[in-house]
Amino acid sequence: MSGAALPREAGEPFVDWRAVWAGAVVAAGISFTLLAFGSAIGLSIASTAPTWRQSSPWLWLLSGVYLVFIALCSFGFGGYIAGRMRSPSLAGNLHEAEFRDSMHGVCMWGLSVLIAALLTLATMAAGERLAAPSGAAAGPSVVGETAIAAELDGLFRSYRPAAADNIEYRRAEAARILLKSDTKAGVPPEDRDYLAELVSERQGISRDEATNRVDTIIAQSKDAIHKARVAAVLQAFLIAAASLLGAAVASFSAIEGGRYREAGTVPIWTSPFRRTTPL
């Protein structure tokens, strides 16, 4: 299968990166603004508030729909700008020009996603020191602290109260034990006994009362972890769906922007019977 080569003016770039960057910047600005507004009114699947897990599943779904709306607005505007502002095609072929406009919209979408991913990675790297489970300094040991933190707790566990015990470390250690509540085996008996002993000594209550408190918190922790996992799966699915839909919208909007560019008109939305006016 062979075909004739499409005409191309000498020196004409296939991708006008200036237009792509312009569309990506606009898309990022619109996305950030709408995300900030949604977080302010409570349309967020995840939150740092301790009561966000008790939100209705309908609120999670509404937050996902709002996420799709953000993708439509940001990538739609960004795609239109990428197609409208790119250099006019000199190929002399309408279908080729529309294809190139479409690819400019997709490139704008990919660049926007890449920028968002890099910002996310930068944020995670900046919080690496805080993410170290036992408060260790950021460095090569952080990976080991994260992967085998529970095993390290068992290695250095002591039932003798230290003179200057670190409550922050004890809370982190208890959190790592409670994370086992959602596993198939659950929290091992030795870990339950250790938590009960720790609570009894620190709070000055009887061993039976501490054991009952530990059992209650383990059950609550299992429910909270399950809800957090459901919210994370729903969030990941909606982010992926919104991103893919954004790619399609960016491509279509770039084609529309290219049509207005080639026709030498600008969109006017004040009247349903007159949408364009000559430049």
Buried (B, 14 or more C-beta within 10 A) or exposed (E): EEEEEEEBEEEBEEEBBEBBBBBBBBBBEBBBEBBEEBEEEEBBBBBEEEEBBEBEEEBBEBBBEBBBBBBBBBBBBBBBBBBBBBEEBEBEBEEBBBBBBBBBBBBBBBBBBEBBEEEEEEEEEEEEEEEBBBEBEBEEEBEEBBEEBBEBBBEEEEEEEEEEEEEEBBEBBBEBBBBBBBEEEEBEEEBBBBBBBBBBBEEEBEEEEBBEBBBEBBEEBBEBBEBBEEBEEBBEEBBEBBBEBBBBBBBBBBBBBBBBBBEEBEEEEEEEEEEEEEE
